[in-house]
Amino acid sequence: MTFSKVRNIGGDLAGSIGDLGTFLPYVIGAITIASLDVTRVLVMFGLMYLFTAWFYRVPVPVQPMKVIGAAIIIHHFTPAEIAATGMLTGAILLAIGLSGLIDKIAQLTPVPVTMGIQTGLGISLAILGIEMAGSDWTLGLPILVVMLLLLNNRYLPASIVALVGGTALYLFLHPGTTLPVLNWQLTLPHTIWPSWADFNRGFLQGALPQLPLTLTNSVLVTAYLAAQLFPESSQRVNHKNLCLTLGIGNLIGAPLGMIPVCHGSGGLAAHYRFGARSEYALVFIGGFLLIIGLFLGSSGLQLLQIIPPAVLGGMLFYSGLDLIHPLKSTDSKDIFLFAAVVVLSIALNPAVGFAAGIAIFLLSKKIKIQ
């Protein structure tokens, strides 16, 4: 451990919880709707965090895949269908990485498109954060104000103050809230083997619609953002490696009960915004989830559920703002392309923004698509 990493242990600890705003709602929703085993989900997330920390050495996030997470909640996926979806998604990403296809996609994608997707995602996350904070303004407004005052404070990290202080304030304002009863016992995960029918639904309603968002947000934009935030230490965070770690992680983790995961740019911005500068942020959050999964099980889920949405919304709002950056170009074509991708990413989704951006770019350069 280098001196700079030792000096920033407090920042890494604070930054380790910066991504809970996107992590918890999808994980809790999926566990509740699909009746997933809490131990399997949290243990596999913890192990994936530790693997990511070891491989990348910078705070690359581990998040539930958003489209698949929504499909689990809306279409009521079974645990076997979730496992099938994760295995299919992992296999596809592994193939894209090993074949070199992702590098060709990256070479084709101009900077205004990548930055447009990043900015669009940032605005969308900030809006979602405001909506979550607005679910309880008596709590959400103080959280937003206090976090603003503490964003650059090394001694009172905004994320920890928001999480601990916000939860305490929520319990004070709602004295009738039922507190979790923690049951300590060692529980180990076990495997899930999907049938062929599970793969059919998992592919059509899960893996297929998820893939464009993963390639844009979790690969292209995450690699771009990592290079901006960690120019001297993010060499491993490249397009091929991101595909490979997601491919291997989902292939191995899915049959062991892991919800399909990605490396989102929003999560990277969240970890960085609240102080994470090294892999130790991932070690902290990964170890925490591992302990909860192994020793608390379902009562550990109750512990996570006590964190109010308004607190998570405040964290999500400020991490979203960090993704918003103006395009440094005076070329009117670049500015138009950037703006079009931002608008489409917010109004529809980043995959549509990416496809439209590439089409506009090719047409503007008068490249005939064969």
N, C-alpha and C positions, 0 to 999 in steps of 0.2 A: 504494500500500500504506500503510495507516494505521499509526500508531505501535503501537497495541495489537496489530495483526497481526504486526508485526515482532517485538515482544516475545514473542509466543507461537509463534514459528517452531519452537522445540524441541518444544512441546506438539503442534503440528500434525504434525510429523514422527513423534512417538511414536504419536499417534492414528491416523495414516494406515494403520498395520498392525493396528489393533485389531480389524478385522473378518475377519482371515485365518482365524479359527476356523470360520466358516461358509463363507467363500469357497473356500478350497483343497480341502476334501474333495469338494465337488460338482464343481468344475472339473476336478480331477485324475481323479475317477471318470468323468466324461462323456468326457474326452479319451481315456482308456484304453479304455473299453468301446466307444465309437462310432468309435474310430480317427480322431478329429478332428485337423485340422491345427493344431498348436500355435500357429503364427504367426497364423493367422486369429483364433483364440479370444482370445489375449492382446492382440493389437493392437486388436481391437474393444472389449474390456473397457477397455483404456487410453483409447481415444478417447471411450468413453461416460463414463468418469470425468471426463475433461477437459471434456466438454460439460456434464455435471452441475455441475461446479465453476463454470463460466462462468455458467450460468443461475441457480443457486440462491444462490451466495455463502455458503452454510453447508455443513457436511459431511454432506450427504445421500448415503447409500451407494449403491453399485451392486453388486447381488448376483445370483447365478444363481437363477432361479426354482426353488423347492424341489420342488414337485410334478412339474414337467417334468423337473428333474434326476433325481428318483427314477425317472420313466418311462423316461428315457434309459438308466439303468443296469439297470432290471428288464426292460423290454421290448426292449432292444437296438435303440434307434432308429438309423437310418442318418443320415449328415450331411444328406441331402436332407430327411428327415422332421423333423429338428431345425430346419432352415431354414423349413420349412412351418409348424411349430408356432409359431415366433417371429413369422412374418409374420401368422398368424391372430390370435395374442394381441395383437400390436401394433395391428392393424386394429380389433379389438373395443374395446380400451382407448381408442383415439383416438375412436371413435364415442361411447363413454360420456362421455368428457370434453367433446367438442364439442356433444353434444346437451343437456348440463346434467343428465343423469340422475344423475351422481355427486353433484351438489349436493343433489338430492332425497333420495338415500340417506343422505347425511350429516345432513340436517335431521331425518330419521326416527330416526336412531340416538341414543339417550340416552347421557349420559356414563358411567353404570355399565357399559353394554355395551362401550363403547370401552376403558375402563380395565380391564374384565375380560379382554378379549382381550389387552391389553398385558401384564397381570400373568401371565396363563396362558402367553403366549409366553416371558416372562422365566423362569418356573419351568421350562418345557420346555427352554430353552436351558441353564439352569444344570444341570439333570439330565444333559443330553447332554454338557456340559463335564466333569462328574464322571466319566461313563462313559469319555470319551476320556482323561482324566487317569489313570483306573484301568487303562488298557491297559498301563501301565508305571509302577507306583507308586514304584519307585526314582527315577524322574524326575518323575512327576506330583506327588507330595507335596511335594518341595522347591520346585517351581515355584509351587504354590498358596500355600505359606508365604511365600516371597520376594515374590511379587506382592502379597500382603496387606500386608506391611510397607512396600512401595514405592508403594501405590496413589495417595497424594497427594504423592509426592516429585517435585519439578520438576527436580531435578538428575540423578536416576537413574530415568528413566521405566520404569514396570513392564513395559510391553509390549516395549520394546527389550531390557531386561535378560532377560526371559523368552525372547524370540526368539533372541538371540545367545547368552546364557549357557546356556539350555536345550538349544539345538542342540549347543553345544560339550560340555556335560556328556553328552549322548547319545552323541556320537562317542567320548568318553573311556570311557564304560561299555560301548560296543560297538565295540571297536577293529577288528573285521573289516568294518565298514560300507564299502561301495564308494562312493567319492567321485565326483561327476559330472565328466566331462571336457567343458569348455566349448569349443564350436566357434563362433567369431565369424565370421559372414557375413551379409550383408544379404539378407533374404527378404521378399517382399511377398505379401500375401493376394490371393486371387482369388475370384470369385463362385461360388455354388452355386445352380442353378435347379431347384427341386423340380417333380415331375410332379403331376398331379391325384390320383393314388393316394397320394402322400406327404401331401397336404393332408387326405385322409380320415382316416388313422390319426393324424396330428398333431392334428386337432381333437378326436377322440373320446377319445384316451388322453393328450393333452397339454394343449391350450388349455382345453377345457371343465372338467376337474377343477381346473385351476390358477386359473381366474378368481375364484372366491369368496375364496380365500386372498389373492390380490393386492389385491382391493378392500378387504378388511378390514385386513390387515397393512401392505401397501405404500402404501395411500392413506389410509384413515381414521385408523389408529393413528399412522402416520408424521407426518401433518399435525398431529395432536393433540400428539404428543411434541415435535415441532419447536417448536411454540408455547410449550411449557413450558420447553424448554432454551434457546431463542433468541427471547425475546419481542419483542426490538427489531429483529431482522434476518431473521426467517423469513416475511415477508409473502408471498414468492413460493411458499413451500412450502404450497400449498393443494390442495384435492381435485382441482380441474380441472387445474392445472398438472402434478400428479403423474401423472394419467392421460395428459396430452398428451406429456410427456417420455418416458414409458414406451412410449406408442404409437408416436411418431416414432422413438425409439431402436431399438425392436425391428423395426419395418418396414424401416428402413434397414440395421440391423446384421445381421439374420438371413441374408439372401442373401450377406453377406460373411463368414459363418462364425461369428458371435457366438452363444453359448449364450443363450437367452432370459433377460432380466434384469428385476429388480424393484428398488424402493427399500424395503428392509425396515426396520421399526422397530428390530429387534435390531441391525442394522448401524449405525444412527444412534446407538443407546445405546453400542455398542462404540467407535465413533470418539470420542464425547464422553467416555466413561469414562476413556480413556487419553490425553486431553489435547487433542483436536481442537476448535478453536473457530472455524475459518474454512475457506474453500474451498481453502486451500493444502494441507490434509491430502489432499484429493482429487487435487490437482495432483501431489503427491509420489507417491502410490500409482499414479495413472494413468500418469505418466511412467515409473515403474519397470516397469510391465507392458508399456508400449509399447516400451521399450528391449529387454526380454527377448524379446518377440515378434519384433521386427524383426531383432535381431542375434544371438540365441542359438537361436531355434527350439526343436527337440526337446530340445536339451541344456539349455535354460532350464527346461523341465519337470522335468528331473532335479534341477536346482538347487532348485526349489520342493519337490520330493518329499522332500528330505533333512530338512525341518523335521518333527520327530516329532509324532505325534498328541497325545501327552501335553502338549506345549507349547501346541498349539492349543486343547486342552481347558481349560487354565488360563485362557487369554484369553477363551474362550467362557463359562466359569463366571461370571467377574466382570462381564462385559458383560450377561449374563442377569440377574444380581442387580439391576442398575441399572434394569431394566424393572419390577421388582416394587414396587408402591406400594399402600398401603391406601386404600380409598375414604373420602373425607372427607365423610361423611353420617351422620346419626342416624336417617334414615328406614329403617324395617325393610324396606320394599319394595325400596329401592335396594340395601341390603346383601344381600338375598336374590338379587336380580337379578345383582349383581356376582359373588357367590359361585358362582351357577349357571353363569355364563359362564366363570369361571376353571376350574371343574372340567371342564366339557365341552370347553373348549379344550385342556386337558391330556390328558384321557382319549381324545378323538376327534381333533378339529382345530379351529382357530380359526373356520373357515367354519361348522361345526356350532354352535359356541358363539355365533356372531353370529346365525344364523337362529333358534336357540332363544331367545336373549336378546330379539330383536325380538318374537317371538311372545309371550313372557311379559310384556313391557312393554305390548303392545297389549291383552292380556287383562286385565292389572291396571288399565288405564285404561278398560276397557270400550269399546274402539274396535272397531267392527264392520269387518272386512276385506272390502271390496267385491270 
